Amino acid sequence: MLTVPPPMALFVVSWPTSELRGSAARRTGLAGHHDAREIIADEHPSNGVTMTDLSAFVITRKWPARHPERLQLYSLPTPNGVKVSIMLEETGLPYEPHRVGFETNDQMSPEFLSLSPNNKIPAILDPDGPGGEPLPLFESGAILIYLADKTGQFMPQDPAGRYATIQWLMFQMGGIGPMFGQLGFFNKFAGKDYQDKRPRDRYVGESKRLLGVLEQRLAKRRWIMGDTYTIADIATFPWVRNLIGFYEAGDLVGIADFPNVGRALEAFLARPAVGKGLEIPGQDPVPA
């Protein structure tokens, strides 16, 4: 049994119970993880990569694992990145964050591409994946589902509730994220200088429509799935926060017209794990 190290900055040090880890491992039958490992790992002895040895994974050359027994997170505090750091803080899984700096094009490095071939954050490397084998994973939605299955948290256990939650996760992945992101480009970044405002207005209209769908969903519910806080909320509200704050588009979309969205966003931001997760990974190197 692993010994929990002393608390350090940016690390969650509480371990799930052995019973929870065992039941979660039995529920998590992700196929194909051996193939994925073969792609991103160097040639290594036939006995494979052990739980505490991640040296065969190319990504650890650029971001060495100081605590290889912990889940390794490669990310940045963007709306997609913080989904996973918030989930990790909420679940209490021990993890080690690594900052993937866009200003230095870390996301295009061979080491990062070995784990995330689409050059997008976040990505994880879990030394204690299904069957006790390391599991590399990219795409924030896939990671949220995996972590929910691993811990038995923030996902309904009944099949109907599970699929309904995944449905709303896909609503964020396919709608809210891409559309809010495009609006951010045309409102704050290079697109704001375009004289033709029709592209911006198209994304304003679509963002309003999506907010309307969310507003209606929350009209008689505390969270997206009702009284229960789930990965659907963890995926969605970082993007709503970004739209209003960083993208400075709150007035443009008439955010005051969506009071239930505002109410749920406020409740989301009041959660202690959310406050921590929004700041991870930080600017400073993680202490040894």
N, C-alpha and C positions, 0 to 999 in steps of 0.2 A: 504494500500500500504506500502511495506517495506521501511524503511529508510536506505539509504546507509551509512555504517559506515565510519570513517576516513580511508585514505589509510594506509596500513601496508605492511611490507615486504612479498613478495611472493604471494600477493593477487591481483587479478584483481578486480577493484571496479566499473567498468562501467556496468550499467544494460542495457539490451536490452529494447526497447520501449515496452509499453504494447500492442501495435498493433502487433509487431513482435512476442511477446510471445504468444499472443492469436492465431494468424494464425499458428504459429509453433505447438502449442498444438493441434489445430484441425487437422493438417496434421499428427501428430504422434499418430497413433492408435495402439500402441504396445499391442498385446493380451497377456494374461497370467501374467501380472505384479502383480495381486493380489495373484496368487498362489505362485509366487516367494517370495513375501513379507511374506506370511504365513510360508514359509520354514525357512527363516533366522531371523524372529522376534520372541521374546518371546510371550507368551500369553498376550494379552492386551485387554483393554475394547472394547466393540463393536463399540464405536465411532472411533476407529482406531488411526493411527499415524497422527498427524497433521503436517502441513508444517514445523513448527518450533520445533517439538519434534521428535527426532530420537532415543530416549532412548530405544525404544523397539527393536532396531536392535543390535544384539549381538556385532557386530564389534565396536560399539561406546564404549564398555567397555574398550577395549585396546587403541583405538584412539578416545578419547572424541571429540565431535564436539563443538569447541569454538564458531563457527558461524553456527548453524544448519540451518539457512535460505539459506546457500550457498551449492552448489554442493560439495560433499565430494569426494576427489580423494585419492586413496590408491595406491602408486606407488613407483618407483625408476627410476633414469635416465638411463635406458637401452634403446635399440632401440625400444622395444615395449612400454615401459613406457612413453617415451617422445612423442610418437604419440599423446597421450591424453593431456598431458600438453601443447604441441604446439597447438593443436586444441582449447583448452580452452583459451590460450593466443590470438590466432587469432580471435576467436569469441567475446571475451570480456565478456564472462559469468563469474560471480563471483564464486569463488571456494576456497575451503580450502584443501591444500595438506597435506597428511600424509605419512611419509616415512615408507616403509615396508622393514626392514633391512634383507638382506639375511645372513649377518654375524651372526645374532642372530636367524635365522630360523623363522622370523616373518611370512613368507609365509606358514608355517606349523602349525601355532597356530590355536586353535579352532575358535577364533574370526575371523581371516582372512578367514578360510575355510567356515565359515557361509555365507560369501559373494561370495567367489570365490572357489568353491569346487574342481577345478583343480589346486589349489595352485599356480596360476600364476598371476603376475601383468600385466597390471593395472586392477583396478576395481573401480567402482564409486557407490555412493549412492546419487541420485538426489532427494532432498526433494520436488521439484516441477515437478514431472513427469507427464505422461499423466493423464488427469482428475484432476490435482492438487494433486495426490497421490504420495508418495515416490516411486522411482524406483531404485532397485538395479540391477547392470549390470556388467558382466565381459566379457572378450575377447576384445582386442583392436579394432578389425575390427567392431564388433557390436557396441562398444561405439562410434566410429567415425561416423557410419551411424546414430545412435541415435542423436548425437550432431548436425550433419548436418541437420537432420529433425527438431530438436527442434528450431534451430536458423534460418533455411532457408539459410545457408551459406555453401559454398565449396562443393555443390552438385548441378548439373544441375537440373532444375525444370521440364524439359520435360522428359517423361518416357524413351525415347531411350537414351538420354544423361545420365540419372540416372543409367540405367542398364549397360551402357558402362563403367561408372566410377566404379561401383561395381565390374565389371569384372576385372578391373586393380587392384582394392583393393584385390581381391581374388588371383590375380597373385602374389602380394607381400606376402599375408598370406600363400599361399600354396607352393610358390617357393622360392622367394628371402630370406624370413626370415629363414626358416628351412635350406636351403642349405648354406647360408652365415654363419649361426650359427655353422653348422657342420665344415665348413672350419676353423672357428675361434678356435674350439676345437682342431683340428688336427694341426693347425699352431702355436697357442700361448699357449694353456693350456696343460692338461695331455697328449693329443694325440701327441704332438710334440716329445715326447720321444720314440714313437714307431719306431722301426727300419724299419718295413715294411711301406713304404710310399704310398702303393697303396690306402689305404683309403683316405689319404690326397689328392692324385692326382685325385681321383674320384670327390671329392668336388671342387677341383680347376677347373676341366673340366666343371662341372655343373654350377659353379658360372660364368665362362666365357660365357657359353651358355646363361644364364639368362641376363647377362650384354649385350650380343649381341642383345637379344630381346628388351631390354630397349633402347639400342643405336639406333636401327632401328626405334623404335617408336618416339624417340625424334629428328630424323634427320630433320624433317620439322615442328617440333612443339616446342613451348617455354616450355610447360609443358606436362605432360602425356596426358591430354585431350585437348591439343591445347593451345590457348591463356589464358585459364581459369585455375587458380590454384585450385586444389580440394583435397579431402581427399585421393585420389590416390597418390598424391605427398607427402602429410603429412605422409602417411604410408610407402612409399618407401625410401625416401632419408635419414632418420635416419639410415637405414640399410646399404646403400651405404657408408655413412660417417663412420659407425662402421667398415665396412670391410676394408677400407683404413687406418683408424686411429687406433682404439683400437685393432683390430685383426692383424694389421700390415701385411696385405695380398695384398696391392696395387700392388707391384712389381710381386707378385706370379701370380696374375690374369692378369697382363699386363694392368693396368687401363688406361695407356696412349693411348691404342688402342681404347678407348671409349670416344672420345672428347665431344660428345653431352651429355653423362652422366655427365662428369666433369663440363660442362658448366651449366647444370641444377642444379647440386649439389651446385655449387658456388652461383647461384641465390637464391636457397633455404636457404642457410646459411646466406645470406645477409638480410633476412627478420628479422625485430626486434623481432617479436613474436617467431620466431624460436630460436633466441639467448637466449631469456628468458626461453622458454619451455625446452631447453636442460639441464638446471640447476635445474629443479624442479622434485621432492622435493630435497631440499638441505640437508646437513649433520646436520645442527643445528635445534633444535626444533623450531616449528613455534611460534612466540610470541603471547601471549594472547591478 
